[in-house]
Amino acid sequence: MKAAWKFLMAMGLFAATLVFAQGNLEVNTPAIAALKASMADRHAQLAPLYASGAVGLKSDGSLAVHDANAVPLAQRSKLNTLVAAENSDRAALYREIAAANGHPEWADDIRRTFAQRWIDKAPSGWWVQDQRGWARK
């Protein structure tokens, strides 16, 4: 009985993965377009912070202040504001994409997928986080 239960659970997870795999991560709605535009505008300010090591990409699809000492004290408030705004938009983006696919419950899966994509696409020298901790890519 235990083996049958494990098999059914595995098949259920496999089926859920197949359903998610059919989701459209490139879906576009006015809300998604607005979030992407906001993130694109902010990226110009974040790019030098990634390069300096002040900001890193976390394994959960968000950003973190990796090394606050990489920016002057007078600019740290702005650094924190940029990271918070980006994390807010990213969380909203994951929810909007899931909702646009008709599956709001997919938001966490979408977050994980985007997290891996962003880490994979990060240029050499940026700080990224994985299961072992922080590392320069």
C-alpha angles and dihedrals in degrees: 000000000000092000091050091051092050090049092051091048091050091049090049091052090046091051091048089052091051092050091049091047087061091056119111110241090178094058113137130207129160090262093050091046091051092050092048091049091050091049092047091051091050093047091074088062095041098048095077089045091055090048093050093048093243090119129036138185114251123216090242094064097262135101129249136192099254100178117008089182088069089077129052116264091247090060099047094091090056089047091055091046092052093049092048093048092048092049091049092051092045092052090048091048092054091049093046094050091049092048092047088055089053092246113097088172089070093070094102092048090049090049091054092047093050091044091057093044093052093047091048092050096044112118121248111277098036119119116246133178127225135163091291095050135253123352136167109246 
